[in-house]
Amino acid sequence: SMKCKRKFVTLQSDERSPFICELVENLPSIISDLEPHQVQSFYESVGCMLNDKGPQVKIDRPAVLGNLMDMPNRTWRIIMDQARKNVESLVEPVTIKEIIKILKSNNRVCHSVGPLFTSQLQTFFLDMLNVYKVYSERISAAVTQQGPIATQMSLVRTMRSAKKEVLRLLTVFIKKSGPPEAEPRAVAQGFIPPVLDPILGDYQRNIAGARDPEVLLLFTTVVEKLKSHVVDDVPRIMESTFECTLQMITTNFEDFPEHRIRFYEFLRAINLHCFPALFNIPPAHQKLVIDAVVWAMKHTERNIADTGLEILHELLLNVGRTPDIAQGIYQQFLLALIQDVFAVLTDRLHKSGFKMHATLLRHMFHLVQMNQVTVLLFDPSTAPAGQSNPVFLRNHISNLLITSFPNVTKSQVAAFVDGMFDLKMDLPAFKAHLRDFLIQLKEFSVEDNSGLYSEENDLAARQREEAVQAQRSAVPGILKPSEIDNDL
């Protein structure tokens, strides 16, 4: 269906209608003997055919999609009718499993058919959110009565599976949305507001063990896909997810690994796509954002630490492009951020992040040296008259290094700090200057410092590999068919 979908949706010779119409008409008999996962694959395949919207396609695609989804839609309506008479029917294990099957089929179709799925989602969108709300309330009630152990009970786990399927379907729909059927503005106005209360409220109220990381993934996708159309919703989203998730992941470096990854993906998406929203939140929450990024930088897991460094770099670049907030941010956080980057640079646990450490320090020192930081970074009442930010920062960093590393002489520190403020240094020269100083430290002198050269080593390895590949390519017949790039 992926390679020749056009053949299925256009009229071929000796056909009275396109083959896809025949498939949909005979759907009940075709899938009657299939297992649930096979049925879902079939739905996905037909959705892939329907995704073709070329000029030769004459079929009524929304009508065919409606016919395709008729069976699951009928089952859904029966379940909803029973729930209106007695809501308890929704929490019967058989019903929950049937709902999960329906949601999975919809998910697969949405994934393959793309924006056209909007018309199908509208038929059961609000009912689906009500189902999510019912399961959320039942899970919360079970946790209240029996404590955290309730999350391990069979019925609660099944209800959580249904909730996860709702979140996955919404995530796929947002990711696949686009013109003409699902314009970003229409999706932001029509689908996002009803989602906020049942999903965010449940996430915030729940105990840590009952919070689904898929919620963070959903809102990361919302921010990445809908961008400025949801900038007004971001403070509400952050209020419901930020503090409670941060409490979960900062207790130690091991618990809730998926929440941790999803949280930083979410923060990065906001920073990239909805940056103004970060300053429409209360100042206490702004400090939490910076604290979260610093905590990520100090994480011992490499992907989290690297993400934290990248977020900080993007944040500083965005701040620099926003003059009306820049000086307040610099005054409140710049000095502490310089100290925090120095801390991870010299703790010997984060050598793999050396390139980003150098990039960040060069950016922040040059900001001060070029007088782009116009607010004072120090308390003028305790400083000598007429002291400038560059002079203060030189003295502050010098004292910090001499105190932290007693084996380094004052002249070595002075030469190092002078180099940090040298505006003529490009990034490679700055990295070399930083690396030379680190290797002088007693703490680094007895260690394997190959991590400080990881970027150069990776580049050299890539170049060697490319040279070998070029050499082999020059000899006809030596490359396997799987190694040949057909696009060349």
N, C-alpha and C positions, 0 to 999 in steps of 0.2 A: 504493500500500500504506500510505502514511502517513495519507492523508485518510479512507480508508474501510476500514481493516483489520478492523473488526468484521464487515463483510459477508463476509470471507473465512473467518473462524473460527467463524461461527455457521451453523446450517443454514437455508438459504433454501428457498422453495417450489420444488417439482420437483427437489430434490437428494436423493440417497440418503445423502450425507455432506457435511460442510463442504468448500468448494472447496480449502482448504489441503491437505486429505488427498489429494485428487485430484492436486494439484500435486506433492506429495511422492512419490506412487506413480509418476507418469510422469516423475519427475526426469531419469533417464538420457536419454530421448528428447528432453526439452525443451532440455537444455543441450548435446546432442551436437555441435551445429554452432556453438556460441558460442566466442568468444575468451576466454582466461583472465580478463581484466578484466570481461567481460560476465557470466561465470559468478559472479564475486565479487559483482557488483551484484545478480544474481538471489538469491544466498544472503542478502545483506543485506536485500532486499525481503521474502523469506519470514520472516526473523528479525523484521522489523518487524511483520508480521502476528501472529507468535507472542507478541509482547510484550503483546498485549491480553489481560488477565486479568480482565475484567469478569465480573459474575455470570451474564451470558447465555452465556458461553463454557463449553461442556460437554466440549470435546475434552481428551484427555490430553496436555497441552503437553510434558512431558518425553519422552513416547514419540514424538510428532511430531518434536521436535527431534532425537532419536536417529535416526529414519528419514531426516530431512533431511541429517544429517551422515554417513550410512552410506557413501557413495562415498568421500569423503576419508578417513574412518576406516579403510576397507578398504585403501586405498593406503598409509596410514600403517603399518598392521600388516604389510603385505608388506615395506616398507622396514625396519621394526624386526626382522622375522624374518631378513632377509638380513644385517643388521648384527650380529645375535647369532652368526651363522655366521662372518662376516668383517667386522670393523669398518671395513676399508678401503672397503667399498661406500658408506659414509656420505660419503666425501670425493670421490666421483665427481661431476663437474660436473652431470651429468643428474639425479642423485639430489638434490643440493643444491637445484637449481632446482625440483624436484618438492616438496621440503620447504617451500620458500619459498611456493609456490602454495597448499599445504595450510594453512600458517600464516596467509596473507593471507585465505583464505576463512573460517577460524575467527575471525580478527580482525573481519571485517565482520559476521559473525553475532553475535559477542559485543557489538559496538557497538550493534546494533539490538535484540537480544533481551533484553539486560540481565542481571539476577541469575540467570535461568533457565539461563544458560550454564554454571553451576557443574557440573552433571551431565556436560556434554560435556567440560569441561576435565579433570575427574577421570579420564576414560578414557585420556588421554595425557600428563598433567602431568609425571610422573616421567620418562617416556621423553623428553619435550621437554627437560627439564633435563639429561639425559644427553647428548643431541645437542649442547646448548649447551656442555657440558663438553668433548666431543670436539673441537668446532671451536675452542674456546679453546686447548686443548693444541696442536692443529696450528698455529694461528697463532703461538703463543708459540715453538714449535719452529722455524718458518720464520724468525721474527725473530732468534732466537738464532743460527741458521746463516748468515743472509744480511744481517743488520742491518736498520735501519729501512726500507730500500728494499723489503723483502719485503711491506710493507703495500700496495704498488702492484701486486703481482702479481695476475693475473686470478683464480686459484683462491682466494687469500687474501681478495680483495675479495668474491668470491661467498660465502665462508664468513662473512665479517663481515655481509653482507646477511642471511644466515639468522639470525645472532645478534641483529641489530637487530629482525627480525620476532618473535623470541621475546620480546624486551624490550617491543616495542609491544603484543603480545597480552596480556602480563601487566599492562601499564599500563592498557589498556582494561578488562580484567577487574576490576582493583582499583577503577577509577573508577566502573564500572557496578554494582559489588557493592552489595547491600543486602538487607533482609528481603523475603520470608521465606526465600528459597533461599540467600542468602549473607549471613548476619548478620556484622557487623564482628568480633565475638569469634571466630566460627568461621573466618573468613578469616584473621585474625591468627594463629590457632593451627595451622590446617591447611595454609595455603599459604605463609606467610612464612618459617618456619624452613628448609624445604628449599631455598628460593631463595637464602638468604644465602651459603652457602659457594661454590657454583659461580659465582655472579655477582659477589659482592664480592671473593672471592679472585682471580678473573681480572682484575678492574678494578685491584686494588692491585698485582698482579705485572707487569702489562703495561707496555710502554713508552708514553710519552705519546701517540704517534701512533696507537696501537692501542686506546686507551680510548674507549669509546662514550659520548657524552653522554646517550644514552637510559637509561643506568644511573642517572644522577642524576635524570632525569625520573621513572623508575619509583619510586625511593624518596621523591621529593617527593610523588608521588601516594599512596604507602603512608602517609606521615605525615599528609597532608591528609585522607585518607578514613578511616583506622583510628584516628587520634588516640591517645588514652590506651592503647588496646589494644596498641600497639607501643612504648610508652615504654621498656620494658626492652631492646628491640632497638636503639634509637637509638645508644647508645654504640658498639656493634659496627659499625653502619653508618657512623658518623662516623670511627671508627678506620680503616676500609678506604678511605674516599673523601676525607676532609677534607685531610689533609696532602699527599697525592700530587696532588690537583687544584689545591690552592693553589700548589704549586711550578710547575704548568703555566701558571697564569694570571697570576702575579705577576712573571714574567720581564720582560714588557713589557705594553703596553696593547692589542696587536693580535692576538697568537696565540690560537688556540682560542676564538673568540668565542662559539660555542654552549655550550661547557663553562662559560664564564664566566657566561653568563646562567642556565644550569641550576643552577650551583653556588649562586648567590645566591637563586634560587627555593627550593632545598632548605634553605638556612640559614634563610630567612624562615619556611618551613613548620614547621621544628623550633621556632623561637622562638614561633610562634603557637600550635601544637597540642601540642608535647611539651616545653615550657619546662623542667620539672624535669630532663629528661635532659641538659641543657647543663651541669648541675652534678654529674652522675654520671660525667663524663669526667675524665681527669687534669688537674691545674692547668695543665700546659704546653699542653694542647689548649684549655683555656678561654682562655688568652692568645691562642692562634691564632685563636679565634673573634672576639675583639675586634680583633685585628690585621687580620683579613679584612674586617671591617665598615669599619674606618678606611681600608683600602686601597680599598674600593669607593667610599667618599665622595670620595676624591681622584681617582677615575677621570675621564678627560676625556670619556668617552661618557656622555651625559646619563642614559639609562635605568639604567645601572649605578650612577652617582652617586646618583640619586634612590632606587633600591632600597636602597643602603647607608644613606642617611639615614633611610629609613622603618624599616629593620631596627633601627637604633640607637635610634630613638624607641620602638618596640615593646619592645625589650630593656629600656630604662630603666623603662618603665611596669611591665613584668613583675617587674623587680627590686624596684621600690617596693612591689609587692604581696606580696613574699616576704621578710618581715623577717629570717628566720633566715640568709639569705645576703646581704642588702642591704649591710650595713656592710662586709663583706669585699670586695665588689665595688667599693664607693665608695672604700675605702682604696687598693685596687690600681689602679683605672682612672680614677676621676672627674676628677682634675686633668689627666691626659694627654688625656682625651676633650675637656675644655673647650678645651685648647690646640689639639687637632686640628681642632675645629669652627671656632675662630677662624682657623686656617691656611687652610681652604678658603673661609671667608667673605671673607678679605682677599686671596686670590691672583688675583682678577679673572677666573678661568677658570670659576667655578661660580656666576655670578650667578643662573642659573635656579633654583638650589636655595635662594634667599634665605629663602623662607617657612619651610622646614624648618630652616635654620640658626638662624633666630630662635626657632622653637619649641623646639629642643634647648637653646639657650643659656638661654632663659627658664626652662625646666624645671630645668636643672642649677644655675643661680644661685639660684633660689628654694628648691631643696632645701637648699642651704647656709644661706641667710638664715633659713629657718624652723627651723633646727637639727635637720633630719631626718637629717643626716649626723653621727652621734655619735662616730665614730672620728676621730682626728686626720689631716688631709691633709698634715701637715708633720712634720718631725723635731723633736720637742720639745727635743732637746739643743742645737739651733742657733737656736732661736726665743726671743724674750723671754718671761719668766715670765707665765703667765696668758693668753697669746695664744689667741684663739678662731679657729675655721675661717673665719667671715665676714671678720674682720680680716685674716687671712693671705691669703685669696683676693683681697681688695681690693688689697692691696699687691702681690701676685704679678702680677695682671692689669695693674695700673698700670705696673709696671716692664717687663712684657712689651711693652706698647703703646708706651711711651716709647722703648724700645730699638729696636723694629721700625720706628717711624715718627717720625723725629727732627723732622719739620716740625710736629708737633702739640705744642701747649703743655701744660704740666702741668695748668693749670686746665681745659683742654678734656678731658683724660683723666680728671681727677677728676670732672667733671660727668657724663661718659659712664658711668664706673664706678658712680657713685651711682645713676644711672638703672637700671643692670643689676640692682641689688639692690632696686629699688623694688617691693614686693609689690602695690602698688595698680595697677600697670600691667597691663592686659589685653594679649592678643597683638597687636591692631592698634596700640596705643600703643607697645608694646615694639618692634614692627617699624619704626615711624616713628622712634623714638629711635635704633635701630641704623642705619637708612638715613641719617639726618642726619649721624651720625658718619662713616660711610663716605665720604660725598660731600665731607667736609672734608679727607679724605686727598689728598695730592698725586697719588698713583698713580691715584685714581679721578676726579680733577677734570678730566683731559684725555680721558676715555673716554666711550663711549656707555653710559649707566647704565640704559637702558630695561629691562634684565633684572631690575633691582631692583624694578621696578614691574609685573612680568609678571602677577602675580595680579590686581592692580587693572585692568590693561589688558584681560585676558581677561574679567573680570566686566563691564566697560563694553561690550566687543564683544558679549558674550552678550545683554546687556540691549538693545542697539541692534537686534540680530537678532530678538529676541523682539518688540520694538515694531513692527518692519517686518512680521513675520509676523502679528501681531494686527491690524494695519491692513489687510493683504491679506485676512485671513480674514473681516473685517467686510463685504467686498464680495462678494456671491454670484457664483460663476462664475469668479472670477479665479484661484483655485488649480487647479493640475493635479490629476487624480485621484491621481497618485503622491504628491502632497504632503499629501493629506488623511489625517488619523489616524483610521482606522476604529474605534478603540477608544473614541473620545470619544462 
